[in-house]
Amino acid sequence: MPRPWEADESARLKRRLGKSPGELGNTDKISGCPDIWELENGDIAVIGRDLTSVYAEGRPGELKVDGDERVVVIPRNVLIAAKTDIPDA
């Protein structure tokens, strides 16, 4: 049975939402950079730490994570900085 939503692998990165990791002080310019990007189709890509295994136990029953999904954690300031670029509807 198909899922109600599936990621479109052909959608390309369109624009960053919020400030760059450098502007927010979230990178040493050597290792990874937490970030949020809008894709051409309007979906959102989140770059952060994969903490799926950390939250495997004790997560609320309504939180379902399929085998090809991950729980990704980003710094609070990344989402706050992106707020002005995220439409209300």
PyMOL Python script that loads the backbone (N, CA, C, O; Angstrom):
from pymol import cmd

cmd.read_pdbstr("""\
ATOM      1  N   MET A   1       0.843  -1.187   0.000  1.00  0.00           N
ATOM      2  CA  MET A   1       0.000   0.000   0.000  1.00  0.00           C
ATOM      3  C   MET A   1       0.889   1.250   0.000  1.00  0.00           C
ATOM      4  O   MET A   1       1.778   1.366   0.843  1.00  0.00           O
ATOM      5  N   PRO A   2       0.667   2.168  -0.913  1.00  0.00           N
ATOM      6  CA  PRO A   2       1.496   3.386  -0.964  1.00  0.00           C
ATOM      7  C   PRO A   2       1.214   4.309   0.229  1.00  0.00           C
ATOM      8  O   PRO A   2       0.107   4.347   0.767  1.00  0.00           O
ATOM      9  N   ARG A   3       2.228   5.027   0.609  1.00  0.00           N
ATOM     10  CA  ARG A   3       2.079   6.012   1.691  1.00  0.00           C
ATOM     11  C   ARG A   3       1.381   7.253   1.167  1.00  0.00           C
ATOM     12  O   ARG A   3       1.440   7.541  -0.029  1.00  0.00           O
ATOM     13  N   PRO A   4       0.708   8.003   2.066  1.00  0.00           N
ATOM     14  CA  PRO A   4       0.041   9.240   1.640  1.00  0.00           C
ATOM     15  C   PRO A   4       1.021  10.290   1.107  1.00  0.00           C
ATOM     16  O   PRO A   4       0.653  11.103   0.258  1.00  0.00           O
ATOM     17  N   TRP A   5       2.249  10.279   1.592  1.00  0.00           N
ATOM     18  CA  TRP A   5       3.262  11.235   1.120  1.00  0.00           C
ATOM     19  C   TRP A   5       4.553  10.474   0.883  1.00  0.00           C
ATOM     20  O   TRP A   5       4.914   9.588   1.658  1.00  0.00           O
ATOM     21  N   GLU A   6       5.239  10.820  -0.183  1.00  0.00           N
ATOM     22  CA  GLU A   6       6.539  10.238  -0.479  1.00  0.00           C
ATOM     23  C   GLU A   6       7.476  11.350  -0.913  1.00  0.00           C
ATOM     24  O   GLU A   6       7.079  12.242  -1.662  1.00  0.00           O
ATOM     25  N   ALA A   7       8.707  11.304  -0.451  1.00  0.00           N
ATOM     26  CA  ALA A   7       9.695  12.308  -0.839  1.00  0.00           C
ATOM     27  C   ALA A   7       9.983  12.201  -2.332  1.00  0.00           C
ATOM     28  O   ALA A   7      10.138  11.101  -2.862  1.00  0.00           O
ATOM     29  N   ASP A   8      10.053  13.328  -2.997  1.00  0.00           N
ATOM     30  CA  ASP A   8      10.359  13.389  -4.423  1.00  0.00           C
ATOM     31  C   ASP A   8      11.862  13.569  -4.588  1.00  0.00           C
ATOM     32  O   ASP A   8      12.388  14.667  -4.403  1.00  0.00           O
ATOM     33  N   GLU A   9      12.536  12.506  -4.930  1.00  0.00           N
ATOM     34  CA  GLU A   9      14.001  12.544  -5.045  1.00  0.00           C
ATOM     35  C   GLU A   9      14.490  13.405  -6.195  1.00  0.00           C
ATOM     36  O   GLU A   9      15.674  13.736  -6.259  1.00  0.00           O
ATOM     37  N   SER A  10      13.595  13.774  -7.109  1.00  0.00           N
ATOM     38  CA  SER A  10      14.011  14.623  -8.224  1.00  0.00           C
ATOM     39  C   SER A  10      13.963  16.113  -7.873  1.00  0.00           C
ATOM     40  O   SER A  10      14.491  16.938  -8.618  1.00  0.00           O
ATOM     41  N   ALA A  11      13.328  16.468  -6.733  1.00  0.00           N
ATOM     42  CA  ALA A  11      13.242  17.877  -6.327  1.00  0.00           C
ATOM     43  C   ALA A  11      14.620  18.364  -5.891  1.00  0.00           C
ATOM     44  O   ALA A  11      15.285  17.708  -5.088  1.00  0.00           O
ATOM     45  N   ARG A  12      15.042  19.485  -6.404  1.00  0.00           N
ATOM     46  CA  ARG A  12      16.354  20.060  -6.099  1.00  0.00           C
ATOM     47  C   ARG A  12      16.247  21.110  -5.004  1.00  0.00           C
ATOM     48  O   ARG A  12      15.178  21.667  -4.757  1.00  0.00           O
ATOM     49  N   LEU A  13      17.371  21.367  -4.357  1.00  0.00           N
ATOM     50  CA  LEU A  13      17.434  22.419  -3.349  1.00  0.00           C
ATOM     51  C   LEU A  13      17.178  23.767  -4.007  1.00  0.00           C
ATOM     52  O   LEU A  13      17.779  24.074  -5.036  1.00  0.00           O
ATOM     53  N   LYS A  14      16.299  24.570  -3.432  1.00  0.00           N
ATOM     54  CA  LYS A  14      15.937  25.856  -4.025  1.00  0.00           C
ATOM     55  C   LYS A  14      16.539  27.023  -3.253  1.00  0.00           C
ATOM     56  O   LYS A  14      17.227  27.866  -3.830  1.00  0.00           O
ATOM     57  N   ARG A  15      16.275  27.073  -1.923  1.00  0.00           N
ATOM     58  CA  ARG A  15      16.792  28.203  -1.145  1.00  0.00           C
ATOM     59  C   ARG A  15      16.878  27.838   0.336  1.00  0.00           C
ATOM     60  O   ARG A  15      16.105  27.032   0.854  1.00  0.00           O
ATOM     61  N   ARG A  16      17.837  28.457   0.981  1.00  0.00           N
ATOM     62  CA  ARG A  16      17.982  28.291   2.433  1.00  0.00           C
ATOM     63  C   ARG A  16      16.852  29.038   3.123  1.00  0.00           C
ATOM     64  O   ARG A  16      16.461  30.122   2.688  1.00  0.00           O
ATOM     65  N   LEU A  17      16.328  28.464   4.191  1.00  0.00           N
ATOM     66  CA  LEU A  17      15.369  29.155   5.042  1.00  0.00           C
ATOM     67  C   LEU A  17      16.125  29.641   6.272  1.00  0.00           C
ATOM     68  O   LEU A  17      16.691  28.840   7.017  1.00  0.00           O
ATOM     69  N   GLY A  18      16.132  30.931   6.480  1.00  0.00           N
ATOM     70  CA  GLY A  18      16.846  31.494   7.619  1.00  0.00           C
ATOM     71  C   GLY A  18      18.270  31.883   7.267  1.00  0.00           C
ATOM     72  O   GLY A  18      18.596  32.156   6.112  1.00  0.00           O
ATOM     73  N   LYS A  19      19.103  31.902   8.285  1.00  0.00           N
ATOM     74  CA  LYS A  19      20.495  32.323   8.131  1.00  0.00           C
ATOM     75  C   LYS A  19      21.403  31.118   7.922  1.00  0.00           C
ATOM     76  O   LYS A  19      21.036  29.985   8.233  1.00  0.00           O
ATOM     77  N   SER A  20      22.582  31.378   7.396  1.00  0.00           N
ATOM     78  CA  SER A  20      23.545  30.297   7.170  1.00  0.00           C
ATOM     79  C   SER A  20      24.103  29.815   8.507  1.00  0.00           C
ATOM     80  O   SER A  20      24.071  30.546   9.497  1.00  0.00           O
ATOM     81  N   PRO A  21      24.617  28.578   8.531  1.00  0.00           N
ATOM     82  CA  PRO A  21      25.225  28.073   9.761  1.00  0.00           C
ATOM     83  C   PRO A  21      26.355  28.973  10.269  1.00  0.00           C
ATOM     84  O   PRO A  21      26.546  29.112  11.477  1.00  0.00           O
ATOM     85  N   GLY A  22      27.098  29.578   9.347  1.00  0.00           N
ATOM     86  CA  GLY A  22      28.175  30.494   9.738  1.00  0.00           C
ATOM     87  C   GLY A  22      27.646  31.735  10.432  1.00  0.00           C
ATOM     88  O   GLY A  22      28.203  32.179  11.437  1.00  0.00           O
ATOM     89  N   GLU A  23      26.558  32.302   9.891  1.00  0.00           N
ATOM     90  CA  GLU A  23      25.955  33.490  10.507  1.00  0.00           C
ATOM     91  C   GLU A  23      25.440  33.200  11.909  1.00  0.00           C
ATOM     92  O   GLU A  23      25.457  34.073  12.776  1.00  0.00           O
ATOM     93  N   LEU A  24      24.979  31.963  12.130  1.00  0.00           N
ATOM     94  CA  LEU A  24      24.423  31.590  13.431  1.00  0.00           C
ATOM     95  C   LEU A  24      25.469  31.061  14.406  1.00  0.00           C
ATOM     96  O   LEU A  24      25.168  30.828  15.577  1.00  0.00           O
ATOM     97  N   GLY A  25      26.689  30.872  13.931  1.00  0.00           N
ATOM     98  CA  GLY A  25      27.747  30.349  14.801  1.00  0.00           C
ATOM     99  C   GLY A  25      27.609  28.862  15.068  1.00  0.00           C
ATOM    100  O   GLY A  25      28.084  28.375  16.093  1.00  0.00           O
ATOM    101  N   ASN A  26      26.960  28.124  14.156  1.00  0.00           N
ATOM    102  CA  ASN A  26      26.719  26.697  14.357  1.00  0.00           C
ATOM    103  C   ASN A  26      27.667  25.797  13.580  1.00  0.00           C
ATOM    104  O   ASN A  26      27.398  24.605  13.431  1.00  0.00           O
ATOM    105  N   THR A  27      28.761  26.338  13.089  1.00  0.00           N
ATOM    106  CA  THR A  27      29.705  25.516  12.335  1.00  0.00           C
ATOM    107  C   THR A  27      31.134  25.967  12.597  1.00  0.00           C
ATOM    108  O   THR A  27      31.401  27.138  12.865  1.00  0.00           O
ATOM    109  N   ASP A  28      32.035  25.009  12.511  1.00  0.00           N
ATOM    110  CA  ASP A  28      33.454  25.332  12.578  1.00  0.00           C
ATOM    111  C   ASP A  28      34.057  25.339  11.171  1.00  0.00           C
ATOM    112  O   ASP A  28      35.272  25.439  11.002  1.00  0.00           O
ATOM    113  N   LYS A  29      33.180  25.230  10.166  1.00  0.00           N
ATOM    114  CA  LYS A  29      33.542  25.219   8.739  1.00  0.00           C
ATOM    115  C   LYS A  29      34.384  24.003   8.357  1.00  0.00           C
ATOM    116  O   LYS A  29      34.965  23.968   7.272  1.00  0.00           O
ATOM    117  N   ILE A  30      34.453  23.013   9.235  1.00  0.00           N
ATOM    118  CA  ILE A  30      35.152  21.765   8.947  1.00  0.00           C
ATOM    119  C   ILE A  30      34.162  20.607   8.988  1.00  0.00           C
ATOM    120  O   ILE A  30      34.125  19.774   8.082  1.00  0.00           O
ATOM    121  N   SER A  31      33.363  20.566  10.048  1.00  0.00           N
ATOM    122  CA  SER A  31      32.385  19.487  10.196  1.00  0.00           C
ATOM    123  C   SER A  31      31.023  19.946   9.692  1.00  0.00           C
ATOM    124  O   SER A  31      30.911  21.011   9.086  1.00  0.00           O
ATOM    125  N   GLY A  32      29.996  19.156   9.937  1.00  0.00           N
ATOM    126  CA  GLY A  32      28.660  19.408   9.417  1.00  0.00           C
ATOM    127  C   GLY A  32      28.065  20.741   9.826  1.00  0.00           C
ATOM    128  O   GLY A  32      28.520  21.393  10.765  1.00  0.00           O
ATOM    129  N   CYS A  33      27.044  21.118   9.100  1.00  0.00           N
ATOM    130  CA  CYS A  33      26.385  22.403   9.307  1.00  0.00           C
ATOM    131  C   CYS A  33      24.875  22.213   9.367  1.00  0.00           C
ATOM    132  O   CYS A  33      24.261  21.921   8.340  1.00  0.00           O
ATOM    133  N   PRO A  34      24.255  22.370  10.540  1.00  0.00           N
ATOM    134  CA  PRO A  34      22.796  22.248  10.611  1.00  0.00           C
ATOM    135  C   PRO A  34      22.142  23.335   9.768  1.00  0.00           C
ATOM    136  O   PRO A  34      22.562  24.492   9.798  1.00  0.00           O
ATOM    137  N   ASP A  35      21.104  22.953   9.008  1.00  0.00           N
ATOM    138  CA  ASP A  35      20.529  23.884   8.050  1.00  0.00           C
ATOM    139  C   ASP A  35      19.118  23.445   7.684  1.00  0.00           C
ATOM    140  O   ASP A  35      18.734  22.300   7.919  1.00  0.00           O
ATOM    141  N   ILE A  36      18.345  24.369   7.105  1.00  0.00           N
ATOM    142  CA  ILE A  36      17.005  24.086   6.595  1.00  0.00           C
ATOM    143  C   ILE A  36      16.917  24.664   5.185  1.00  0.00           C
ATOM    144  O   ILE A  36      17.264  25.822   4.955  1.00  0.00           O
ATOM    145  N   TRP A  37      16.446  23.840   4.240  1.00  0.00           N
ATOM    146  CA  TRP A  37      16.333  24.258   2.838  1.00  0.00           C
ATOM    147  C   TRP A  37      14.951  23.941   2.291  1.00  0.00           C
ATOM    148  O   TRP A  37      14.368  22.904   2.604  1.00  0.00           O
ATOM    149  N   GLU A  38      14.442  24.838   1.478  1.00  0.00           N
ATOM    150  CA  GLU A  38      13.220  24.579   0.730  1.00  0.00           C
ATOM    151  C   GLU A  38      13.612  23.925  -0.587  1.00  0.00           C
ATOM    152  O   GLU A  38      14.596  24.317  -1.215  1.00  0.00           O
ATOM    153  N   LEU A  39      12.835  22.923  -1.002  1.00  0.00           N
ATOM    154  CA  LEU A  39      13.067  22.266  -2.276  1.00  0.00           C
ATOM    155  C   LEU A  39      12.210  22.914  -3.359  1.00  0.00           C
ATOM    156  O   LEU A  39      11.280  23.662  -3.057  1.00  0.00           O
ATOM    157  N   GLU A  40      12.520  22.630  -4.599  1.00  0.00           N
ATOM    158  CA  GLU A  40      11.770  23.201  -5.721  1.00  0.00           C
ATOM    159  C   GLU A  40      10.275  22.920  -5.639  1.00  0.00           C
ATOM    160  O   GLU A  40       9.466  23.731  -6.091  1.00  0.00           O
ATOM    161  N   ASN A  41       9.901  21.777  -5.064  1.00  0.00           N
ATOM    162  CA  ASN A  41       8.488  21.408  -4.990  1.00  0.00           C
ATOM    163  C   ASN A  41       7.797  21.914  -3.719  1.00  0.00           C
ATOM    164  O   ASN A  41       6.628  21.611  -3.484  1.00  0.00           O
ATOM    165  N   GLY A  42       8.524  22.685  -2.902  1.00  0.00           N
ATOM    166  CA  GLY A  42       7.956  23.236  -1.675  1.00  0.00           C
ATOM    167  C   GLY A  42       8.215  22.407  -0.436  1.00  0.00           C
ATOM    168  O   GLY A  42       7.997  22.893   0.674  1.00  0.00           O
ATOM    169  N   ASP A  43       8.677  21.167  -0.584  1.00  0.00           N
ATOM    170  CA  ASP A  43       9.033  20.355   0.582  1.00  0.00           C
ATOM    171  C   ASP A  43      10.262  20.950   1.260  1.00  0.00           C
ATOM    172  O   ASP A  43      10.914  21.831   0.701  1.00  0.00           O
ATOM    173  N   ILE A  44      10.576  20.481   2.445  1.00  0.00           N
ATOM    174  CA  ILE A  44      11.664  21.025   3.246  1.00  0.00           C
ATOM    175  C   ILE A  44      12.706  19.944   3.532  1.00  0.00           C
ATOM    176  O   ILE A  44      12.361  18.818   3.890  1.00  0.00           O
ATOM    177  N   ALA A  45      13.969  20.292   3.372  1.00  0.00           N
ATOM    178  CA  ALA A  45      15.082  19.410   3.732  1.00  0.00           C
ATOM    179  C   ALA A  45      15.737  19.966   4.991  1.00  0.00           C
ATOM    180  O   ALA A  45      16.032  21.158   5.074  1.00  0.00           O
ATOM    181  N   VAL A  46      15.962  19.092   5.971  1.00  0.00           N
ATOM    182  CA  VAL A  46      16.578  19.487   7.240  1.00  0.00           C
ATOM    183  C   VAL A  46      17.901  18.744   7.383  1.00  0.00           C
ATOM    184  O   VAL A  46      17.950  17.520   7.261  1.00  0.00           O
ATOM    185  N   ILE A  47      18.963  19.486   7.639  1.00  0.00           N
ATOM    186  CA  ILE A  47      20.278  18.897   7.872  1.00  0.00           C
ATOM    187  C   ILE A  47      20.583  19.048   9.348  1.00  0.00           C
ATOM    188  O   ILE A  47      20.642  20.160   9.873  1.00  0.00           O
ATOM    189  N   GLY A  48      20.772  17.935  10.004  1.00  0.00           N
ATOM    190  CA  GLY A  48      21.042  17.955  11.444  1.00  0.00           C
ATOM    191  C   GLY A  48      21.633  16.629  11.880  1.00  0.00           C
ATOM    192  O   GLY A  48      22.053  15.822  11.049  1.00  0.00           O
ATOM    193  N   ARG A  49      21.665  16.409  13.168  1.00  0.00           N
ATOM    194  CA  ARG A  49      22.220  15.175  13.717  1.00  0.00           C
ATOM    195  C   ARG A  49      21.157  14.088  13.734  1.00  0.00           C
ATOM    196  O   ARG A  49      20.027  14.325  14.160  1.00  0.00           O
ATOM    197  N   ASP A  50      21.516  12.905  13.274  1.00  0.00           N
ATOM    198  CA  ASP A  50      20.627  11.746  13.297  1.00  0.00           C
ATOM    199  C   ASP A  50      20.646  11.153  14.706  1.00  0.00           C
ATOM    200  O   ASP A  50      21.615  10.513  15.113  1.00  0.00           O
ATOM    201  N   LEU A  51      19.556  11.380  15.441  1.00  0.00           N
ATOM    202  CA  LEU A  51      19.446  10.853  16.800  1.00  0.00           C
ATOM    203  C   LEU A  51      18.308   9.838  16.907  1.00  0.00           C
ATOM    204  O   LEU A  51      17.704   9.673  17.967  1.00  0.00           O
ATOM    205  N   THR A  52      18.028   9.167  15.798  1.00  0.00           N
ATOM    206  CA  THR A  52      16.946   8.186  15.761  1.00  0.00           C
ATOM    207  C   THR A  52      17.115   7.135  16.847  1.00  0.00           C
ATOM    208  O   THR A  52      16.160   6.827  17.560  1.00  0.00           O
ATOM    209  N   SER A  53      18.302   6.586  16.984  1.00  0.00           N
ATOM    210  CA  SER A  53      18.518   5.527  17.980  1.00  0.00           C
ATOM    211  C   SER A  53      18.388   6.051  19.407  1.00  0.00           C
ATOM    212  O   SER A  53      17.958   5.319  20.298  1.00  0.00           O
ATOM    213  N   VAL A  54      18.751   7.299  19.628  1.00  0.00           N
ATOM    214  CA  VAL A  54      18.650   7.890  20.967  1.00  0.00           C
ATOM    215  C   VAL A  54      17.196   7.972  21.411  1.00  0.00           C
ATOM    216  O   VAL A  54      16.876   7.741  22.577  1.00  0.00           O
ATOM    217  N   TYR A  55      16.308   8.310  20.453  1.00  0.00           N
ATOM    218  CA  TYR A  55      14.899   8.480  20.780  1.00  0.00           C
ATOM    219  C   TYR A  55      14.064   7.243  20.469  1.00  0.00           C
ATOM    220  O   TYR A  55      12.835   7.323  20.462  1.00  0.00           O
ATOM    221  N   ALA A  56      14.699   6.105  20.212  1.00  0.00           N
ATOM    222  CA  ALA A  56      13.966   4.879  19.896  1.00  0.00           C
ATOM    223  C   ALA A  56      13.110   4.419  21.078  1.00  0.00           C
ATOM    224  O   ALA A  56      11.977   3.972  20.896  1.00  0.00           O
ATOM    225  N   GLU A  57      13.646   4.529  22.261  1.00  0.00           N
ATOM    226  CA  GLU A  57      12.896   4.137  23.458  1.00  0.00           C
ATOM    227  C   GLU A  57      12.290   5.363  24.115  1.00  0.00           C
ATOM    228  O   GLU A  57      12.901   6.432  24.150  1.00  0.00           O
ATOM    229  N   GLY A  58      11.099   5.199  24.628  1.00  0.00           N
ATOM    230  CA  GLY A  58      10.473   6.266  25.388  1.00  0.00           C
ATOM    231  C   GLY A  58       9.804   7.347  24.561  1.00  0.00           C
ATOM    232  O   GLY A  58       9.350   8.349  25.113  1.00  0.00           O
ATOM    233  N   ARG A  59       9.731   7.166  23.242  1.00  0.00           N
ATOM    234  CA  ARG A  59       9.057   8.186  22.445  1.00  0.00           C
ATOM    235  C   ARG A  59       7.544   7.980  22.523  1.00  0.00           C
ATOM    236  O   ARG A  59       7.073   6.859  22.719  1.00  0.00           O
ATOM    237  N   PRO A  60       6.790   9.066  22.369  1.00  0.00           N
ATOM    238  CA  PRO A  60       5.335   8.962  22.435  1.00  0.00           C
ATOM    239  C   PRO A  60       4.803   7.975  21.395  1.00  0.00           C
ATOM    240  O   PRO A  60       5.372   7.844  20.312  1.00  0.00           O
ATOM    241  N   GLY A  61       3.716   7.287  21.725  1.00  0.00           N
ATOM    242  CA  GLY A  61       3.142   6.280  20.845  1.00  0.00           C
ATOM    243  C   GLY A  61       2.739   6.807  19.487  1.00  0.00           C
ATOM    244  O   GLY A  61       2.772   6.071  18.501  1.00  0.00           O
ATOM    245  N   GLU A  62       2.355   8.083  19.419  1.00  0.00           N
ATOM    246  CA  GLU A  62       1.940   8.648  18.130  1.00  0.00           C
ATOM    247  C   GLU A  62       3.125   9.014  17.236  1.00  0.00           C
ATOM    248  O   GLU A  62       2.932   9.346  16.066  1.00  0.00           O
ATOM    249  N   LEU A  63       4.341   8.959  17.766  1.00  0.00           N
ATOM    250  CA  LEU A  63       5.532   9.262  16.969  1.00  0.00           C
ATOM    251  C   LEU A  63       6.012   7.985  16.300  1.00  0.00           C
ATOM    252  O   LEU A  63       6.589   7.108  16.942  1.00  0.00           O
ATOM    253  N   LYS A  64       5.763   7.895  14.997  1.00  0.00           N
ATOM    254  CA  LYS A  64       6.151   6.722  14.215  1.00  0.00           C
ATOM    255  C   LYS A  64       7.335   7.084  13.324  1.00  0.00           C
ATOM    256  O   LYS A  64       7.320   8.117  12.653  1.00  0.00           O
ATOM    257  N   VAL A  65       8.347   6.245  13.318  1.00  0.00           N
ATOM    258  CA  VAL A  65       9.524   6.462  12.479  1.00  0.00           C
ATOM    259  C   VAL A  65       9.729   5.203  11.651  1.00  0.00           C
ATOM    260  O   VAL A  65      10.094   4.156  12.185  1.00  0.00           O
ATOM    261  N   ASP A  66       9.494   5.304  10.344  1.00  0.00           N
ATOM    262  CA  ASP A  66       9.638   4.161   9.448  1.00  0.00           C
ATOM    263  C   ASP A  66      11.121   3.860   9.230  1.00  0.00           C
ATOM    264  O   ASP A  66      11.983   4.660   9.594  1.00  0.00           O
ATOM    265  N   GLY A  67      11.406   2.728   8.646  1.00  0.00           N
ATOM    266  CA  GLY A  67      12.785   2.287   8.437  1.00  0.00           C
ATOM    267  C   GLY A  67      13.624   3.215   7.586  1.00  0.00           C
ATOM    268  O   GLY A  67      14.848   3.243   7.718  1.00  0.00           O
ATOM    269  N   ASP A  68      12.976   3.981   6.706  1.00  0.00           N
ATOM    270  CA  ASP A  68      13.728   4.907   5.854  1.00  0.00           C
ATOM    271  C   ASP A  68      13.609   6.353   6.338  1.00  0.00           C
ATOM    272  O   ASP A  68      13.913   7.286   5.594  1.00  0.00           O
ATOM    273  N   GLU A  69      13.167   6.537   7.580  1.00  0.00           N
ATOM    274  CA  GLU A  69      13.049   7.872   8.178  1.00  0.00           C
ATOM    275  C   GLU A  69      14.021   8.003   9.352  1.00  0.00           C
ATOM    276  O   GLU A  69      14.470   7.004   9.915  1.00  0.00           O
ATOM    277  N   ARG A  70      14.335   9.241   9.711  1.00  0.00           N
ATOM    278  CA  ARG A  70      15.249   9.510  10.814  1.00  0.00           C
ATOM    279  C   ARG A  70      14.707  10.637  11.677  1.00  0.00           C
ATOM    280  O   ARG A  70      14.036  11.542  11.180  1.00  0.00           O
ATOM    281  N   VAL A  71      15.000  10.579  12.968  1.00  0.00           N
ATOM    282  CA  VAL A  71      14.739  11.700  13.863  1.00  0.00           C
ATOM    283  C   VAL A  71      15.982  12.587  13.779  1.00  0.00           C
ATOM    284  O   VAL A  71      17.071  12.191  14.194  1.00  0.00           O
ATOM    285  N   VAL A  72      15.803  13.789  13.235  1.00  0.00           N
ATOM    286  CA  VAL A  72      16.921  14.704  13.023  1.00  0.00           C
ATOM    287  C   VAL A  72      16.776  15.880  13.977  1.00  0.00           C
ATOM    288  O   VAL A  72      15.704  16.474  14.084  1.00  0.00           O
ATOM    289  N   VAL A  73      17.846  16.208  14.661  1.00  0.00           N
ATOM    290  CA  VAL A  73      17.850  17.305  15.621  1.00  0.00           C
ATOM    291  C   VAL A  73      18.685  18.456  15.070  1.00  0.00           C
ATOM    292  O   VAL A  73      19.799  18.268  14.581  1.00  0.00           O
ATOM    293  N   ILE A  74      18.102  19.667  15.166  1.00  0.00           N
ATOM    294  CA  ILE A  74      18.801  20.883  14.750  1.00  0.00           C
ATOM    295  C   ILE A  74      18.807  21.851  15.926  1.00  0.00           C
ATOM    296  O   ILE A  74      17.959  21.744  16.812  1.00  0.00           O
ATOM    297  N   PRO A  75      19.745  22.793  15.954  1.00  0.00           N
ATOM    298  CA  PRO A  75      19.755  23.789  17.027  1.00  0.00           C
ATOM    299  C   PRO A  75      18.504  24.670  16.954  1.00  0.00           C
ATOM    300  O   PRO A  75      17.997  24.961  15.870  1.00  0.00           O
ATOM    301  N   ARG A  76      18.027  25.078  18.104  1.00  0.00           N
ATOM    302  CA  ARG A  76      16.841  25.941  18.187  1.00  0.00           C
ATOM    303  C   ARG A  76      17.004  27.200  17.339  1.00  0.00           C
ATOM    304  O   ARG A  76      16.060  27.637  16.681  1.00  0.00           O
ATOM    305  N   ASN A  77      18.219  27.788  17.357  1.00  0.00           N
ATOM    306  CA  ASN A  77      18.405  29.045  16.622  1.00  0.00           C
ATOM    307  C   ASN A  77      18.252  28.887  15.115  1.00  0.00           C
ATOM    308  O   ASN A  77      17.961  29.863  14.424  1.00  0.00           O
ATOM    309  N   VAL A  78      18.443  27.678  14.589  1.00  0.00           N
ATOM    310  CA  VAL A  78      18.258  27.444  13.157  1.00  0.00           C
ATOM    311  C   VAL A  78      16.772  27.580  12.785  1.00  0.00           C
ATOM    312  O   VAL A  78      16.432  28.233  11.799  1.00  0.00           O
ATOM    313  N   LEU A  79      15.906  26.966  13.573  1.00  0.00           N
ATOM    314  CA  LEU A  79      14.471  27.055  13.288  1.00  0.00           C
ATOM    315  C   LEU A  79      13.947  28.466  13.523  1.00  0.00           C
ATOM    316  O   LEU A  79      13.142  28.962  12.735  1.00  0.00           O
ATOM    317  N   ILE A  80      14.386  29.113  14.584  1.00  0.00           N
ATOM    318  CA  ILE A  80      13.953  30.483  14.858  1.00  0.00           C
ATOM    319  C   ILE A  80      14.367  31.419  13.726  1.00  0.00           C
ATOM    320  O   ILE A  80      13.586  32.274  13.310  1.00  0.00           O
ATOM    321  N   ALA A  81      15.595  31.262  13.227  1.00  0.00           N
ATOM    322  CA  ALA A  81      16.063  32.116  12.136  1.00  0.00           C
ATOM    323  C   ALA A  81      15.285  31.869  10.850  1.00  0.00           C
ATOM    324  O   ALA A  81      15.148  32.773  10.026  1.00  0.00           O
ATOM    325  N   ALA A  82      14.771  30.648  10.669  1.00  0.00           N
ATOM    326  CA  ALA A  82      14.016  30.308   9.456  1.00  0.00           C
ATOM    327  C   ALA A  82      12.569  30.778   9.522  1.00  0.00           C
ATOM    328  O   ALA A  82      11.890  30.809   8.496  1.00  0.00           O
ATOM    329  N   LYS A  83      12.088  31.138  10.688  1.00  0.00           N
ATOM    330  CA  LYS A  83      10.677  31.477  10.890  1.00  0.00           C
ATOM    331  C   LYS A  83      10.187  32.560   9.918  1.00  0.00           C
ATOM    332  O   LYS A  83       9.067  32.470   9.414  1.00  0.00           O
ATOM    333  N   THR A  84      10.995  33.561   9.655  1.00  0.00           N
ATOM    334  CA  THR A  84      10.559  34.648   8.763  1.00  0.00           C
ATOM    335  C   THR A  84      10.420  34.182   7.314  1.00  0.00           C
ATOM    336  O   THR A  84       9.719  34.823   6.531  1.00  0.00           O
ATOM    337  N   ASP A  85      11.072  33.084   6.946  1.00  0.00           N
ATOM    338  CA  ASP A  85      11.005  32.569   5.586  1.00  0.00           C
ATOM    339  C   ASP A  85       9.926  31.491   5.415  1.00  0.00           C
ATOM    340  O   ASP A  85       9.710  31.014   4.301  1.00  0.00           O
ATOM    341  N   ILE A  86       9.257  31.106   6.487  1.00  0.00           N
ATOM    342  CA  ILE A  86       8.247  30.059   6.435  1.00  0.00           C
ATOM    343  C   ILE A  86       6.861  30.696   6.397  1.00  0.00           C
ATOM    344  O   ILE A  86       6.478  31.402   7.330  1.00  0.00           O
ATOM    345  N   PRO A  87       6.102  30.451   5.320  1.00  0.00           N
ATOM    346  CA  PRO A  87       4.771  31.071   5.232  1.00  0.00           C
ATOM    347  C   PRO A  87       3.816  30.490   6.280  1.00  0.00           C
ATOM    348  O   PRO A  87       4.018  29.381   6.775  1.00  0.00           O
ATOM    349  N   ASP A  88       2.780  31.256   6.607  1.00  0.00           N
ATOM    350  CA  ASP A  88       1.786  30.797   7.573  1.00  0.00           C
ATOM    351  C   ASP A  88       0.912  29.690   7.010  1.00  0.00           C
ATOM    352  O   ASP A  88       0.399  28.865   7.766  1.00  0.00           O
ATOM    353  N   ALA A  89       0.738  29.658   5.720  1.00  0.00           N
ATOM    354  CA  ALA A  89      -0.096  28.609   5.113  1.00  0.00           C
ATOM    355  C   ALA A  89       0.467  28.176   3.791  1.00  0.00           C
ATOM    356  O   ALA A  89      -0.100  27.303   3.134  1.00  0.00           O
TER     357      ALA A  89
END
""", "prot")
cmd.dss("prot")
cmd.show_as("cartoon", "prot")
cmd.util.cbc("prot")
cmd.orient("prot")
